[in-house]
């Protein structure tokens, strides 16, 4: 749906005010500014912002919106970097932040029932307090929400062993356009009755329905973990060590790759624990029982034999090493005041080709590009550093992005592993998906949302 309208009518505003009294709704431009953007940094002012606290309010909103053809853009913290929450066709932004209760955690069923506005780190901590474990850990987990994680099928550093958000979604309660509520799945860990509607909704970027509850799978908490920082002369040796780790039969719970450009950036930001001759690094985390971790650490140390520097820490002090990984984002801004963040995925055996190819694109365009990340599952984060006030530089960044996407697809990869499509990658989606696949997706969208009111213009 493409809208020619630019605002809500008086009767529509009155109807919204009856559903969302007091401060649960705003049309004040100054208050709506933050709801017009997300971490993708595009901007479009919404017509109104509503903040439901109950499922009933969401149902009434969706009845009104479907009847009146009002675009609805669901969001929470807006941490996505592909502009999936930007109301670029106008409409009403539905903020889920007041629907933020952890309804229950059942240690016998190993499940949690939560509302979409629950912050991911809060759920993880509450589960840990009960001896349970919620593994998905997107980089934004301290601020991002479960609803947003489900909508983009967010991953994280532990995805190599534990998988992504969708692997932990057992069921959803979703409000559709028109106000009907459907429940997909529930508290059981296995369910093959009917089509997998839960899996269809995961990763749909708010285009099919409004998530109001989620049943999530929990695991027993690991007894112990330890981390190794291994530094190498060059990235070829580092990535050979990755192959050796997997061939040894070890599956790390996290395995991160830092190439020379990232290490130089971090060294310019503050003290680093590696020698100046290091040209690449791996951060490797193992978890399990203490005896199993001890055994696997010995195997990993053998697999990375020949590295220039090795730093091993136990559970009590491993945050010291992971703090280095978390510094990449702030350190990157020493290379430019602005950044476009992409994520791409290549087959694990093609990571070296991808990193070296991206480096070649960087040189060709005279840009600072950082390519690093989740080497364990081939998910590479690509940060384009530049100055947005320089039109020539901005044009070069766009050209470099497109060349990177072409490179990744030529290597048999995917344009996104955990960030999604949003507005940012929509122009290129036909590079990866054929017309038949796209028509199937659009047909599914029409079944869920016949009038195209949910997050219009996003994804496919």
C-alpha positions as CSV (number, residue, x, y, z in Angstrom):
1,X,0.0,0.0,0.0
2,X,1.3,3.4,-1.0
3,X,-0.4,6.3,0.8
4,X,-1.3,9.6,-0.7
5,X,-2.7,10.8,2.7
6,X,-0.6,12.9,4.9
7,X,-2.5,12.9,8.2
8,X,-5.4,11.5,10.2
9,X,-8.9,12.9,10.0
10,X,-10.5,14.5,13.0
11,X,-12.8,11.5,13.5
12,X,-9.9,9.1,13.3
13,X,-8.0,11.1,15.9
14,X,-11.1,11.1,18.1
15,X,-11.4,7.3,17.8
16,X,-7.7,6.9,18.7
17,X,-8.1,9.1,21.7
18,X,-11.0,7.0,23.0
19,X,-8.8,3.9,22.7
20,X,-5.7,5.5,24.1
21,X,-6.6,8.1,26.8
22,X,-4.1,10.5,28.5
23,X,-0.4,10.0,27.8
24,X,-0.9,6.7,26.0
25,X,-1.2,8.7,22.8
26,X,0.5,11.7,21.4
27,X,0.4,13.8,18.2
28,X,2.8,16.5,19.5
29,X,5.6,16.7,16.9
30,X,8.3,17.2,19.5
31,X,7.2,14.1,21.3
32,X,6.9,12.1,18.1
33,X,10.4,12.9,16.8
34,X,12.1,9.9,18.3
35,X,9.4,7.6,16.9
36,X,10.2,8.7,13.4
37,X,13.6,7.1,13.3
38,X,15.6,4.1,14.5
39,X,19.3,3.1,14.5
40,X,19.1,3.1,10.7
41,X,19.0,6.9,11.0
42,X,16.4,7.6,8.3
43,X,13.5,9.8,9.4
44,X,9.8,10.4,8.7
45,X,7.4,11.9,11.2
46,X,4.4,9.7,12.1
47,X,0.9,11.0,12.2
48,X,0.4,9.8,15.8
49,X,2.1,7.5,18.4
50,X,0.1,5.2,20.6
51,X,1.4,3.2,23.6
52,X,-0.9,0.3,24.4
53,X,-0.8,-1.5,27.8
54,X,-3.3,-4.2,27.0
55,X,-4.1,-6.7,24.2
56,X,-7.6,-5.2,24.1
57,X,-6.2,-1.8,23.1
58,X,-4.2,-3.4,20.3
59,X,-7.3,-5.3,19.1
60,X,-9.3,-2.0,19.0
61,X,-6.5,-0.2,17.2
62,X,-6.3,-2.9,14.5
63,X,-10.0,-2.9,13.9
64,X,-9.9,0.9,13.4
65,X,-6.8,0.8,11.3
66,X,-8.1,-2.0,9.0
67,X,-11.5,-0.3,8.6
68,X,-10.0,3.2,7.9
69,X,-6.8,1.9,6.0
70,X,-4.5,3.6,8.5
71,X,-0.8,2.3,8.3
72,X,0.4,0.8,11.6
73,X,4.2,0.7,12.3
74,X,5.0,-1.5,15.4
75,X,8.2,-0.8,17.3
76,X,9.9,-0.9,20.7
77,X,13.4,0.5,21.2
78,X,14.2,1.0,17.5
79,X,17.6,-0.6,17.7
80,X,17.4,-2.1,14.2
81,X,19.9,-0.6,11.7
82,X,17.8,-1.2,8.5
83,X,15.1,1.4,9.1
84,X,12.5,-1.2,9.7
85,X,10.6,1.1,12.1
86,X,10.6,4.3,10.1
87,X,7.0,5.4,9.1
88,X,8.1,6.4,5.6
89,X,4.5,6.2,4.3
90,X,3.0,7.9,7.3
91,X,0.7,6.3,9.8
92,X,0.5,5.5,13.5
93,X,3.5,4.2,15.3
94,X,2.5,1.5,17.9
95,X,5.1,1.5,20.7
96,X,5.2,-1.8,22.6
97,X,7.3,-0.4,25.5
98,X,4.4,-0.4,28.0
99,X,3.7,-4.1,27.3
100,X,6.9,-5.1,29.1
101,X,5.9,-7.8,31.6
102,X,7.6,-11.2,32.1
103,X,4.3,-13.0,32.8
104,X,5.9,-16.2,33.9
105,X,9.0,-18.4,34.0
106,X,8.3,-22.1,34.5
107,X,11.4,-24.0,35.6
108,X,9.6,-27.4,35.1
109,X,8.5,-26.7,31.5
110,X,11.7,-24.6,30.8
111,X,9.5,-21.9,29.2
112,X,8.9,-18.2,29.7
113,X,5.8,-16.2,28.7
114,X,6.6,-12.6,28.0
115,X,5.1,-9.5,26.5
116,X,6.9,-7.9,23.5
117,X,8.4,-4.9,25.3
118,X,10.5,-7.0,27.7
119,X,14.2,-6.1,27.4
120,X,16.2,-9.1,26.3
121,X,18.8,-8.7,29.0
122,X,16.2,-8.5,31.7
123,X,14.7,-11.8,30.7
124,X,18.1,-13.4,30.5
125,X,19.0,-12.2,34.0
126,X,15.7,-13.3,35.5
127,X,16.1,-16.7,33.9
128,X,19.7,-16.9,35.3
129,X,18.5,-16.1,38.8
130,X,16.4,-19.3,38.5
131,X,19.2,-21.4,37.1
132,X,17.9,-21.2,33.6
133,X,19.4,-19.8,30.4
134,X,17.9,-17.7,27.5
135,X,20.7,-17.9,24.9
136,X,20.0,-15.3,22.2
137,X,22.3,-12.3,22.7
138,X,22.1,-9.6,20.1
139,X,24.7,-6.9,20.6
140,X,21.8,-4.6,21.6
141,X,20.4,-7.0,24.2
142,X,20.8,-4.5,27.1
143,X,18.3,-2.2,25.4
144,X,16.5,-4.2,22.6
145,X,13.3,-6.1,23.3
146,X,11.9,-9.6,22.7
147,X,9.3,-8.3,20.2
148,X,12.0,-6.6,18.1
149,X,14.3,-9.6,18.4
150,X,11.5,-11.9,17.1
151,X,10.6,-9.5,14.3
152,X,14.1,-9.6,12.9
153,X,15.0,-13.1,14.1
154,X,18.0,-11.5,15.9
155,X,21.2,-13.5,16.4
156,X,24.2,-12.7,18.4
157,X,27.6,-13.9,19.4
158,X,26.4,-17.2,20.9
159,X,24.4,-18.2,17.8
160,X,27.2,-20.5,16.6
161,X,26.3,-23.0,19.3
162,X,22.9,-22.0,20.5
163,X,21.2,-20.6,17.4
164,X,19.1,-17.4,16.9
165,X,16.0,-16.0,18.4
166,X,13.7,-18.1,16.2
167,X,15.1,-21.3,17.7
168,X,13.6,-20.3,21.1
169,X,10.2,-19.1,20.0
170,X,7.7,-21.8,20.9
171,X,4.6,-19.8,20.2
172,X,3.1,-16.4,19.7
173,X,-0.1,-14.5,20.4
174,X,-0.6,-12.1,17.5
175,X,-3.3,-9.5,16.7
176,X,-4.0,-9.3,13.0
177,X,-5.5,-6.4,11.0
178,X,-9.2,-6.3,11.8
179,X,-8.5,-7.2,15.4
180,X,-8.6,-11.0,15.3
181,X,-6.2,-12.6,17.7
182,X,-4.5,-15.9,16.8
183,X,-2.3,-18.2,18.9
184,X,0.5,-20.1,17.2
185,X,2.2,-22.8,19.3
186,X,2.5,-22.6,23.0
187,X,4.5,-24.1,25.9
188,X,5.3,-27.4,24.3
189,X,8.8,-27.9,22.8
190,X,7.6,-29.9,19.8
191,X,4.6,-29.3,17.7
192,X,3.9,-30.3,14.1
193,X,0.1,-29.8,13.9
194,X,-0.6,-27.7,10.9
195,X,1.7,-25.2,9.1
196,X,4.5,-23.5,11.1
197,X,2.8,-20.1,11.6
198,X,5.2,-19.3,14.4
199,X,8.2,-19.7,12.1
200,X,6.4,-17.6,9.5
201,X,5.9,-14.7,11.9
202,X,9.5,-14.8,13.2
203,X,11.6,-12.5,11.1
204,X,8.6,-10.8,9.4
205,X,9.6,-7.3,10.5
206,X,6.1,-6.4,11.8
207,X,4.5,-6.9,8.4
208,X,2.1,-9.7,9.2
209,X,0.8,-9.1,12.7
210,X,1.3,-7.4,16.1
211,X,3.0,-9.7,18.6
212,X,1.4,-9.3,22.1
213,X,2.8,-12.4,23.8
214,X,5.6,-14.9,23.2
215,X,6.3,-18.3,24.7
216,X,10.0,-18.8,24.7
217,X,12.2,-21.9,25.3
218,X,14.7,-21.9,28.1
219,X,17.7,-24.1,28.7
220,X,19.5,-25.3,31.8
221,X,22.2,-22.7,32.7
222,X,25.7,-23.8,31.9
223,X,27.8,-24.5,34.9
224,X,31.0,-22.8,33.8
225,X,32.6,-20.9,30.9
226,X,36.0,-19.7,29.9
227,X,37.4,-17.5,27.1
228,X,40.6,-17.5,25.0
229,X,41.9,-14.5,23.1
230,X,44.3,-15.9,20.4
231,X,46.2,-13.4,18.2
232,X,47.9,-14.4,14.9
233,X,50.4,-13.0,12.4
234,X,47.7,-12.7,9.7
235,X,44.1,-13.6,9.0
236,X,44.9,-16.7,7.0
237,X,46.4,-18.3,10.1
238,X,43.5,-17.2,12.2
239,X,40.9,-18.6,9.9
240,X,42.9,-21.8,9.5
241,X,42.7,-22.1,13.3
242,X,38.9,-21.8,13.1
243,X,38.9,-24.8,10.8
244,X,41.1,-26.7,13.2
245,X,38.8,-25.9,16.1
246,X,35.7,-27.3,14.3
247,X,37.7,-30.3,12.9
248,X,38.8,-31.1,16.5
249,X,35.1,-31.8,17.4
250,X,34.7,-28.6,19.5
251,X,31.7,-26.4,19.1
252,X,32.5,-23.1,20.9
253,X,29.5,-21.1,22.3
254,X,31.0,-18.0,20.7
255,X,33.8,-17.5,18.1
256,X,34.6,-13.9,17.0
257,X,37.0,-12.7,14.4
258,X,38.9,-9.4,14.5
259,X,40.9,-8.6,11.3
260,X,43.9,-6.1,11.3
261,X,41.7,-3.0,10.6
262,X,39.6,-3.6,13.7
263,X,42.6,-4.4,15.8
264,X,44.3,-1.1,14.7
265,X,41.1,0.8,15.4
266,X,40.9,-0.7,19.0
267,X,44.6,0.0,19.6
268,X,44.0,3.6,18.8
269,X,41.1,3.7,21.2
270,X,42.9,2.5,24.3
271,X,45.3,-0.2,25.7
272,X,45.0,-3.6,24.0
273,X,46.5,-6.9,25.2
274,X,48.1,-8.0,22.0
275,X,51.6,-7.3,20.5
276,X,51.9,-4.8,17.7
277,X,52.9,-7.5,15.2
278,X,49.5,-9.2,15.5
279,X,47.5,-9.0,12.3
280,X,44.3,-10.9,13.4
281,X,42.6,-12.3,16.4
282,X,40.0,-14.8,17.6
283,X,37.9,-14.6,20.7
284,X,36.7,-18.1,21.6
285,X,34.3,-19.0,24.4
286,X,33.6,-22.5,25.7
287,X,30.9,-23.4,28.2
288,X,29.5,-26.5,29.9
289,X,30.5,-28.4,33.0
290,X,33.9,-27.4,34.6
291,X,35.6,-30.7,33.6
292,X,34.3,-30.5,30.0
293,X,35.4,-26.9,29.7
294,X,38.8,-27.7,31.0
295,X,39.1,-30.6,28.4
296,X,37.8,-28.5,25.5
297,X,40.2,-25.6,26.4
298,X,43.1,-27.9,26.0
299,X,41.8,-29.0,22.6
300,X,41.3,-25.4,21.5
301,X,44.8,-24.4,22.6
302,X,46.2,-27.2,20.5
303,X,44.0,-26.1,17.5
304,X,45.4,-22.5,17.7
305,X,49.0,-23.6,18.2
306,X,51.4,-21.2,16.5
307,X,49.5,-18.0,17.4
308,X,51.6,-15.0,18.4
309,X,49.8,-14.4,21.7
310,X,47.2,-16.3,23.8
311,X,45.3,-15.0,26.8
312,X,43.0,-17.4,28.7
313,X,40.6,-16.4,31.4
314,X,38.1,-18.3,33.6
315,X,34.5,-17.3,34.2
316,X,35.3,-14.8,36.9
317,X,37.5,-12.6,34.6
318,X,36.4,-13.4,31.0
319,X,34.5,-10.1,30.8
320,X,37.9,-8.4,30.4
321,X,38.3,-10.1,27.0
322,X,34.8,-9.6,25.9
323,X,35.0,-5.9,26.8
324,X,37.4,-5.6,23.8
325,X,34.7,-7.0,21.5
326,X,32.2,-4.6,22.8
327,X,34.5,-1.6,22.2
328,X,34.5,-2.1,18.4
329,X,31.4,0.1,17.9
330,X,32.6,3.2,19.9
331,X,36.2,2.7,18.6
332,X,35.0,2.7,15.0
333,X,34.0,6.3,15.1
334,X,37.6,7.3,15.2
335,X,37.5,6.5,11.5
336,X,34.6,8.8,10.7
337,X,31.7,10.6,12.3
338,X,29.0,8.5,10.5
339,X,28.5,4.9,9.9
340,X,26.3,2.5,7.9
341,X,26.1,-0.9,9.6
342,X,25.4,-4.0,7.5
343,X,25.5,-7.7,8.2
344,X,26.1,-10.3,5.6
345,X,26.5,-14.1,5.7
346,X,28.8,-16.3,3.7
347,X,29.5,-20.1,3.8
348,X,32.0,-20.6,6.6
349,X,34.7,-21.7,4.2
350,X,34.4,-18.4,2.3
351,X,35.1,-16.0,5.1
352,X,38.6,-15.2,4.0
353,X,37.4,-14.6,0.4
354,X,34.7,-12.2,1.8
355,X,37.0,-10.3,4.1
356,X,39.7,-9.9,1.5
357,X,37.1,-8.9,-1.1
358,X,35.6,-6.3,1.1
359,X,39.1,-4.9,1.8
360,X,39.6,-4.6,-2.0
361,X,36.3,-2.7,-2.3
362,X,37.5,-0.4,0.5
363,X,40.7,0.4,-1.3
364,X,38.9,0.9,-4.6
365,X,36.7,3.6,-3.2
366,X,39.2,5.0,-0.7
367,X,36.9,4.2,2.2
368,X,37.3,3.0,5.8
369,X,35.4,-0.3,6.0
370,X,35.5,-2.7,9.0
371,X,34.5,-6.3,8.4
372,X,34.5,-8.5,11.5
373,X,32.2,-10.6,13.6
374,X,30.6,-14.0,14.1
375,X,33.1,-16.2,12.2
376,X,31.6,-19.4,13.7
377,X,28.5,-19.1,11.5
378,X,29.8,-16.9,8.7
379,X,28.0,-13.8,9.8
380,X,30.2,-10.8,9.0
381,X,29.4,-7.3,10.2
382,X,30.4,-4.6,7.7
383,X,30.8,-1.0,9.0
384,X,31.2,1.7,6.4
385,X,32.8,4.8,8.1
386,X,32.3,8.1,6.4
387,X,31.2,11.8,6.8
388,X,27.6,12.2,5.8
389,X,28.1,15.9,5.1
390,X,30.3,14.9,2.1
391,X,28.0,14.0,-0.8
392,X,30.9,12.4,-2.8
393,X,31.9,10.2,0.1
394,X,28.2,9.2,0.7
395,X,27.9,8.2,-3.0
396,X,31.1,6.1,-2.7
397,X,29.7,4.3,0.4
398,X,26.5,3.4,-1.5
399,X,28.5,2.0,-4.4
400,X,30.7,0.0,-2.0
401,X,27.7,-1.4,-0.2
402,X,26.2,-2.6,-3.5
403,X,29.5,-4.2,-4.5
404,X,29.8,-5.9,-1.1
405,X,26.3,-7.4,-1.5
406,X,27.2,-8.6,-5.0
407,X,30.4,-10.2,-3.6
408,X,28.6,-12.0,-0.9
409,X,25.9,-13.4,-3.2
410,X,28.6,-14.5,-5.7
411,X,30.2,-16.4,-2.7
412,X,26.9,-18.2,-2.1
413,X,25.9,-16.1,0.8
414,X,23.0,-14.0,2.0
415,X,22.5,-10.2,2.3
416,X,21.5,-10.4,5.9
417,X,21.8,-12.9,8.8
418,X,20.3,-11.0,11.7
419,X,19.6,-7.4,10.9
420,X,16.7,-7.9,8.4
421,X,15.8,-6.0,5.3
422,X,13.7,-3.0,6.3
423,X,14.1,0.0,3.9
424,X,17.8,-0.3,3.7
425,X,18.1,-3.5,1.7
426,X,14.7,-3.6,0.0
427,X,16.0,-2.2,-3.3
428,X,18.4,-5.2,-3.6
429,X,16.2,-8.0,-2.5
430,X,15.6,-9.2,-6.0
431,X,19.4,-9.9,-6.2
432,X,18.9,-12.8,-3.8
433,X,15.2,-13.8,-4.2
434,X,13.6,-14.7,-7.5
435,X,10.2,-13.4,-8.7
436,X,8.4,-16.7,-7.8
437,X,9.7,-16.5,-4.2
438,X,8.8,-12.8,-3.9
439,X,5.3,-13.4,-5.2
440,X,4.8,-16.2,-2.7
441,X,5.8,-13.8,0.1
442,X,3.6,-11.1,-1.2
443,X,0.7,-13.5,-1.4
444,X,1.3,-14.6,2.3
445,X,1.4,-10.9,3.3
446,X,-2.0,-10.4,1.6
447,X,-3.5,-13.3,3.5
448,X,-2.5,-11.8,6.8
449,X,-2.9,-8.2,5.9
450,X,-5.2,-7.8,2.9
451,X,-5.2,-4.0,2.9
452,X,-1.4,-3.6,3.4
453,X,-1.6,-1.5,6.6
454,X,1.1,-3.3,8.6
455,X,4.6,-1.6,8.3
456,X,4.0,-0.9,4.6
457,X,7.0,-0.6,2.3
458,X,9.3,-2.8,4.3
459,X,11.0,-6.1,3.6
460,X,9.7,-7.5,0.3
